[in-house]
Structure formats: C-alpha cells, structure tokens
Amino acid sequence: MAIKNDNDRFVRCIDCIHGSFMQWFENPIIAQCDVFKERMVAQSRRLCKDYVPSGKSNPEVTHFDHYED
C-alpha cells in the first residue's frame, strides 16, 4: 500500500486561490486555473500539487446567460 502525503490528497478547484470561476445557465461551475491555463469543473475532486486554499466560503462566480460565438 502506498504511503499518503500532502500531494496525494483530493482537492476541489472551487476552494483554490488559483481559480477564476464562471457558470453558464444551470451548468456546473467551471474553474479557469491561473497555474495550468486550463478550464476544469470546479467542484470535482482531483489531485493537484499546486493547490492553495483560498479560505473563501463563497468564491465569486461570473454568470453568463449566453454562449460566445
């Protein structure tokens, strides 16, 4: 069995300081990661060595009512 360390924990992008958050209609919240320059589902659990807790219980989410062309 592998030994667990801090890099082996599951985290959520919605709780990370490196994320900017957006949502279209009633779809899941998306995180734009400042470190990886990628978009990910913000509330899914993942392994991330660059995770830094934001300490915010309700991060700001930009809401969109249409898709860009």
Buried (B, 14 or more C-beta within 10 A) or exposed (E): EEEEEEEEEEBBBBBBEBBBBBBBEEEEBBBBBEBEEEBBBBBEEEEBEEBEEEEEEEBEBEEEEEEEE
